[in-house]
Amino acid sequence: MSMRQEDRYTAHDYYLIDELLEDDHLLARQAIRDWVKQSVSPIIEDYANKAECPTHLFKELAEIGAFGPSLPVEYGGGGMDEIAYGIIMQELERGDSGIRSMASVQGSLVMYPIFAFGTEEQKRKYLPKLGSGEFIGCFGLTEPNHGSNPGGMETTIRDDGDSLILNGAKMWITNSPVADIAVVWAKNEEGKIRGLIVEKDAPGFTAPEIHGKWSLRASITGELVFQDVRIPKTQLLPNVEGLKGPFSCLNKARYGIAWGAVGAALDCYDSALRYAKEREQFGRPLAGFQLTQKKLAEMITEITKAQLLVWRLGTLANKGKATPAQISMAKRNNVHMALEIAREARQIHGGMGITNEYPVMRHMMNLETVLTYEGTHDIHLLITGHDITGLSAFV
Ligand SMILES: Cc1cc2nc3c(=O)[nH]c(=O)nc-3n(C[C@H](O)[C@H](O)[C@H](O)COP(=O)(O)OP(=O)(O)OC[C@H]3O[C@@H](n4cnc5c(N)ncnc54)[C@H](O)[C@@H]3O)c2cc1C
């Protein structure tokens, strides 16, 4: 059992960025903040400890509007803007990166491609069910032999009259063992990447769980294995071809992660600040020592910079002007910032910092995944490098 203390989180807004937000954003944030305190904080340490996914939260996440907040309401989304989407991800990740991942995958990696590239029939069939949490979805791009370089994928679809025959395997797929549908990316006979919707009961399709993760322990991860799986052609997403398909989904999700990581950082900072004020050594609070103040002052400086970065990114996204390279920069910066803050916060908590009485070590372990998935820290740096020099250093 967890020894987790009551969640006493208070948000920090050093530069009064809330003044830049609209009432809708603040209302949405408050609703998610309350929900996290009520439904996530009391259980998250236990689930993370047991390495179990709190699947009952899928329905609740749907109810609070965490799936596709910026997708149209008629297609199961929230009809809000990109800042609202970001801020919702931030509050979820304040609770746990795994809970935010459940929502990111469902909204940005499953609902979004069906919305953007699917037929009207596919949208009507799947989006309301995904939006309401009746269906859980997953997104299969990464393979055992192809992570950072998804263009090398080996999963194939072969034309067979009215059907396609799918073969191959995907690895590291969030939600896959509990998913009702998978959006899968595979190469056709011409070597072109196509997206298709695979239902869980398709013969030849299995989704075994990956065990032994020290990170994102409350999020379930698995494989997708396809052995001559026959898929009706009506399951193909008709309106996209090539890496543009998966990349545009990742772009949406990365944008949410850039916001989300700030939430994890805020939770670590908030816990460290409170602990440093309450814990005394040498006859005075830890917060009174210069070295502790250096850590805390640098944390809030970095958080404030990251908050401004995503706010600006959000205003660009609302105008349809946020470029993939700008999103890469924010994802990379903010996740790294959050991980560094988690490590410093862990130090401020001393020995207590390694326990589940405080959220810090869990955030720290989670952020190791967040640093790697949706484009690794180094790959995003290369994306910035490519963008500013015009030269690709990938290969
Ligand atoms: C918990 C978890 C959940 C995930 N969920 C999903 C999901 O739902 N769907 C999905 O499709 N994927 C998912 N992923 C996969 C994730 O996106 C990949 O792990 C990630 O893209 C990196 O791929 P890789 O692990 O194969 O590492 P690799 O690509 O093998 O990279 C290993 C290291 O080499 C570096 N590297 C690679 N190429 C270069 C280069 N050209 N130059 C310099 N350095 C390089 C990388 O930066 C990294 O540090 C998940 C991963 C995890 C851990």
The ligand as an ORCA input file, in Angstrom:
! r2SCAN-3c Opt
* xyz 0 1
  C       6.393      3.435    -22.332
  C       6.447      3.699    -23.807
  C       5.272      3.905    -24.522
  C       5.306      4.089    -25.917
  N       4.116      4.219    -26.615
  C       4.141      4.175    -27.990
  C       2.922      4.119    -28.759
  O       1.809      4.178    -28.184
  N       2.979      3.961    -30.100
  C       4.184      3.899    -30.764
  O       4.179      3.748    -31.985
  N       5.369      3.975    -30.069
  C       5.366      4.101    -28.717
  N       6.556      4.156    -27.995
  C       7.811      4.002    -28.742
  C       8.691      5.251    -28.737
  O       8.136      6.232    -29.564
  C      10.097      4.821    -29.140
  O      10.648      4.146    -28.029
  C      10.979      5.972    -29.564
  O      10.544      6.495    -30.796
  C      12.455      5.586    -29.682
  O      12.612      4.427    -30.413
  P      13.511      3.231    -29.833
  O      13.060      2.953    -28.438
  O      13.451      2.126    -30.806
  O      14.966      3.837    -29.724
  P      16.031      3.964    -30.927
  O      15.405      4.575    -32.129
  O      16.735      2.656    -31.096
  O      17.044      5.017    -30.304
  C      17.984      4.692    -29.284
  C      18.873      5.901    -29.034
  O      19.569      6.230    -30.244
  C      19.365      7.588    -30.575
  N      19.313      7.745    -32.039
  C      18.557      7.064    -32.945
  N      18.775      7.520    -34.183
  C      19.666      8.521    -34.071
  C      20.293      9.416    -35.005
  N      19.978      9.419    -36.327
  N      21.172     10.309    -34.542
  C      21.476     10.387    -33.217
  N      20.912      9.567    -32.275
  C      20.022      8.663    -32.708
  C      18.032      7.951    -29.938
  O      17.935      9.354    -29.697
  C      18.069      7.148    -28.661
  O      18.765      7.871    -27.661
  C       6.550      4.070    -26.591
  C       7.728      3.911    -25.854
  C       7.691      3.723    -24.488
  C       8.968      3.527    -23.741
*
